[in-house]
Amino acid sequence: MTERSTPPDSDAALVREYLDALRHQRRLAPGTLINYRHAIEQLLSLSSGMRLASLEAAHLRRFVAQLHARGLSGRTLAKMLSGWRGLYRWLVRHRGLSANPAQGLRAPKSPKLLPKALSVEAAQRLLGSKPAEAAALIRDQAMFELMYSSGLRLAELVGLNLDDGRLELREAQVTVTGKGNRTRTVPVGSQARAALRRWLDARERLARPGERALFVGERGRRISRSLVNLRLKAMARRQGLDASVHPHMLRHSFASHLLQSSQDLRAVQEMLGHASISTTQVYTHLDFQALAKVYDAAHPRARKK
């Protein structure tokens, strides 16, 4: 095996430089950067000391097979391969590597599993009780009403600030920046607006002076994703629901319930902030009766004469 042109820098230094480029030039979200770092760390671990420039497609294909045998899903492996391709693409462009060994490699296919959604009744039960006077409970109600009302991702929720004008209760809308730095403005329902007003009145009881975050934790600083998850599970238990409820279920429930009522896939795509409608089609689901009604009403060969 002939080693390709090897950059003079160590692999660890190259990886640091690549991740810095992602952070400062492409301005990827922190969660995306963590995923890239994890994928590259896996590659370095599997390579057993071989230089990145020495690895070929056969090596990477064997690594994927090893990870699949350990139980990683096709979807997880596809994300990992995407991270490897990005790193090698950067090495080809900026460090003179002759080829990208990850190009063309594909992860094993896995069945597409739809995320679970709450039923309409369960969502009403979860959010239906009036919170006690404790500021933390008022905050929880506001967070989860907003997530369900507007289909926010967890990162979008915790990233909201009090003073940047993105939450406009008078206009009944909130503006967030999601994946791929795509910004969207979505409606905020009346129940969520009422819960948010209660939280804004109570917020000073928890927030430290000068804290910009809309939602804060017990120490008065921006609330963490992990605490949001824990608070939702606690709320679900109090309402007699399965404690496996997690924040993304609220986003999926928003999409599912809206789509079941409107059958407007494009509108749901816009509100979810999906770049491709195919993502929305996987992410949401219509029951067969709703699909049949749309077909009967729209298809010219389905109409009764």
N, C-alpha and C positions, 0 to 999 in steps of 0.2 A: 504494500500500500504506500503510495506516494503522498507525503504531507503537502497540503496546499500552502500557499504563501501565508506564513504565520506572522500576525502583528507582533511588534516588539513588546508591547505592554502585556502585563499579566492578565489572565482572564478576569480576575476579580476587579482589576482596574477598569477593564473594558466594560464590564457589566455596570459598574458604578457610573461611568461616563454615559452609557446608554440610558440608564434610568434617569439620570439628571437631564438628559435631552428630552425624555418623555415628559418630565415634570415641568421644565421651564419653557420648552419650545412648543410642545403639543398641548401642554397644560391639562393633562389627564386628571381625572378625579382621583382622590386619594385611594378609594377602594379599587379602582382599576389598576393603579400603580402597585398596590399590594398583590393583586392577582398576577401581574407581569413578573414581579420579583419572585413570587412563589414558584411560578413556572420555570424561571431560569435557575433558581436554586435546585429544583428537582433535576433539571438537565445536568447541572454541574455534579450533583450527587451521583446520578446514574452513570456519568462518564468515567468515574473511577480514576480521576487524575489525567485523563486525556485532554489535550488542548481543544478548545472549541474549533479551531481551524483544522484539526485532524479528523473531526467527526464527519461521517458520510451518511447518506440517506439510510443505508442498511443499519447503521448504529441507531439512528433515531427511530427507525421502524421497530427494532428490538426493544428499545426503551418503552415505546408505546405499548407493546405487547406485555412487557413486565408490569407496567402500571395497570393495564386492563386485568391482568391475572390477580392483582391485589384488590380488585373490586372497584376501581375507578370507572365511572360511567362514560359512555361515549361523549356525552355533552361536556363533562369535565375535561376529558382528553382533548376534545376539539379546542377548548379554550387554552389548554396548555400548549398545543401545537401552534396556535395563533401567536402565543408569546414567543415561542422558539422562532417562528418565521420572522416575526418583527425584529428580533435581535439579529438574526443572520442577514436580514435585508439591510440593516444599519451597518453591519460589518462589511458587506459587499460595497455599499456606497461610500463609506467613510474610512475603511481600513484596508481596502484593496483585496478582500477575500474574493476568490475567483468564482464561487458558486454558492447558492443557498441550498444546503442539503435538506431543509425542511419544506422546500417548495414542492407542492404536489402531494405531500403526504396527507392522508385522511384518517380520521379517528374511526374506530368501529362504530357502527350505528347502534343507537339505543332507542327503545320505544319512547315516543314523545309523551311524557306524562304532564297533564294539565295541573297547574297548582290548584289546591283546594280552595273553594270559596265558601263563605258562610251562606246559609239560606237567608232569604229576606227576613224571615221570622227570627233567626238567630242574631242577625245584625241589629234588628230592632231591640231584641232582648239585651244584647251587649251594651247598647248605647242608650237604652230607654230610661234607666234610673237617673234621678236627679242626684248629683254628687253632694257629699257632705260639705261642710264649710272649710275643711282642711284645704290649704292652698294646693297641695300636691294632688289631691283628688280632683280639684277643679281643673288643674293643668292637664291631668290625664284625660278627662272628658273632652277638653278642647283639642288635644292632640289627635285623639282617635276619631272624633267627629270630623275633623279636617281631613284626615287621611281617607276616611270612607266617603266623605262628601266630594272630594276633589281628586281622588286617585293618586295621591302623592307617594313617591318612593320614600323609604325611611331616610335616606341621605338628604333628600329635598326638604323633608320636614325639619330635621335637626339643624339644617343649614339656614333656616329662615331667621332674619334679623328684624328687630323691632323698628329700626330707624331708616330702612332703605326704601320704604314706600312700596314694597312688593305685596304686602297684605293690605288690601283696600276693602274694609268692611262696608263702607258706604256704597262702593261700586260692586260689592258682592263678588270679588275676584281675588285671586292670588297668582303671582308670577313666580315661577321657579325655573332654575337651570338644571337640567338633568343630564343623562348620558350623552356623550359627544358634544358637550357644551351647548346643547339645544335648549333654547328658552321657550317656554310656553306660558300662556295665561289661561287659567281654568276657573270656572264658576265656583263660588262657595255658597252652599245651601243655607237656608234660614236657621236650621238647628245648629249647624256649625258656627254660624255668625253669632248666635246667642251664647254658645259655649265659649267662644273666643272673647266676647265682651266680658263675660264673668272672669275669665282668666286674666285679662288685661287689668281688671280692677284688683285682682288678688296677687298679681305677679310681684309687686314690690315687697311682698312678705317673704319671698324666696330669693329674688335676684339681688346680686351684689350691685352697689352703685357703679354706674358706667358700663355694665354688662349689656352688650348689643343683642345677644341671642333672644329670640322670641320665647323659646322654651328653655327653662333652666332646671338643673337638678337640685339635690338637697344642699349642695355647697354653694349654690347661687351662680354657678357657671353654666355654660352651654350644656344641655343634657346630652348624654352619650347614647349611642345606638343600643348598646346592651341594656341600659336602664329602661329605655322605651320598650324593649322587648319584654323585660321582666314585669313592667307595670301593666302591659297589656295582658300577660298571662294571669296576673293577680286579679285584674278586672274581670276576666273571663271566669275565673274560679268563683268570684263573689256572685256572679250572675248565674252560676250553675251550668256553665258551658265547659267544654273540653279545654283543658289547660294547654293543648297543643296549638291554640290560636297564636299566630305570630303576625307582625306588622304587614308583611307582604300579602297576607290573606285579605286585609282590608282593601288594598289596591285592586286585587283580583276580584273581590266582591263588588267593588265599585264598577269595574268594567263589565262583569257578568250581568249584574242587575240592570245596568244602563242599556246594555245590548239586548237583553231579553225584552225590555220595554220598548226600545226604539227601533231595533234592527238596523241601526245606522252605523255600519262598520267604520266608515270614514270619520264620522264625528268622534267615535270612541278612540280611533287611532290618534286623532289630533289631541284629544284630552289626555291620553296616556303618554304622548310624546314619542311615539314609535316612528322611526325613520321609514320603516317598510310596513305595509299593511299585512304582509305575510306574518310578521311578528304578532300583530293583533289577532290574526286568525288562530294562531297557536295559543295565544295567551288567554283568549276568551272562548266561550262556547255558547252556542244556542241549542236549546232542546229541539228535537226533531220536529215537533209540532210547529214551532215558530218558523223553522226553515221551510217547512211545507207550505205554510201560509204565504211566505214571501214568494216561493216558487209559483204557487197557484195564481197569485195576484200579478206576477210580473212576466212569466214566460208565455209568449204568444201561443205556443202549442199546448199549454196546460189549461187555458181558459175554456170554459164550457160555452158552446155556441147556442 
